[in-house]
Amino acid sequence: MDVDEFVRTKVLPQYRDIATVLRQLIHETAPEAKETISYGIPAFRLKRIIAVISPTKQGITFAFARGAEFEDRYGLLQGKGTVSKHVKIKSVETADTEALRYYIRQAVALNSM
């Protein structure tokens, strides 16, 4: 299964546009990242996985593999883990694309370290 098929078949219809926007943001902000399915969900990989898109019944969880190391000037990162952090997105209208680009850029920078 590729990511297009995943979005078409595994993401609830009302959240597919969110997944599309997140994929576009990653392709624009980290064009070298490879899009793949890892552990059953869409993942974006450089040397390592930098982010994943996980659909839920309440929206989309956009998780960053090393998000606990991010500077979080937008205050959107959630999670109690010591490695990854995530942003929950319920609609395209509420998605802060400026903040998401900021997080993606940090994920790319940490991946090169």
C-alpha positions in Angstrom: 0.0 0.0 0.0 1.3 3.5 -0.8 0.5 6.7 1.0 -2.2 7.8 -1.6 -4.0 4.5 -1.1 -3.6 4.8 2.7 -5.2 8.3 2.7 -8.0 7.1 0.4 -8.8 4.0 2.4 -7.7 4.5 6.0 -8.3 8.2 6.7 -11.9 9.2 7.5 -13.3 11.3 4.6 -13.7 14.4 6.8 -9.9 14.3 7.6 -8.4 13.5 4.2 -7.9 17.2 3.3 -5.7 17.5 6.5 -3.6 14.6 5.5 -3.2 16.2 2.0 -2.1 19.5 3.5 0.4 17.9 5.8 1.9 15.9 2.9 2.2 19.1 0.9 3.9 20.9 3.8 6.5 18.2 4.1 7.1 18.0 0.4 7.6 21.8 0.3 9.6 22.2 3.5 11.6 19.0 3.3 11.6 18.0 -0.4 14.4 15.4 0.2 12.2 13.5 2.6 10.9 10.1 1.3 7.3 9.3 1.8 6.6 5.7 2.9 4.4 3.5 5.0 6.1 2.5 8.2 4.4 0.5 11.0 1.2 0.8 9.0 1.1 4.6 8.8 2.5 7.3 6.5 6.0 8.3 7.5 8.6 10.8 6.1 12.2 9.7 6.2 15.6 11.3 5.7 18.4 9.3 7.4 15.7 8.4 9.9 11.9 8.9 10.2 11.3 12.6 11.0 7.5 12.6 11.1 4.4 10.4 10.8 0.7 11.0 10.0 -1.6 9.0 12.2 -5.4 9.2 11.6 -7.8 9.0 14.5 -11.5 9.2 14.8 -11.1 12.8 16.1 -8.7 14.1 13.5 -5.0 13.6 12.5 -2.1 13.3 14.8 1.1 14.7 13.2 4.0 13.3 15.2 7.7 14.2 15.1 10.2 11.5 16.0 12.5 13.9 17.9 9.8 16.5 18.8 10.8 16.5 22.5 14.0 18.3 21.4 12.2 21.0 19.5 11.9 24.6 20.6 8.2 25.1 20.9 7.5 28.8 20.5 4.0 28.1 19.3 3.0 25.9 22.2 1.3 23.3 20.0 3.4 20.2 20.8 1.7 17.6 23.0 2.8 14.3 24.5 4.4 13.0 27.6 7.2 11.1 25.9 10.8 12.0 26.2 11.5 11.5 22.5 8.5 12.2 20.2 5.9 14.9 20.4 2.8 15.5 18.3 0.3 18.1 17.1 -3.4 17.1 16.9 -5.3 18.6 13.9 -9.1 18.5 13.7 -9.5 20.7 10.5 -7.5 22.4 7.8 -8.9 25.7 9.1 -7.4 25.2 12.5 -4.0 23.9 11.3 -1.3 26.5 11.9 0.8 25.9 8.8 3.4 28.4 9.8 4.0 26.5 13.1 4.0 23.1 11.3 6.6 24.4 8.8 8.7 25.5 11.8 8.5 22.1 13.4 9.3 20.3 10.1 12.4 22.5 9.6 13.5 21.5 13.2 12.9 17.8 12.4 15.1 18.2 9.3 17.9 20.0 11.2 17.9 17.3 14.0 18.0 14.5 11.5 21.3 15.8 10.1 22.9 15.8 13.6 
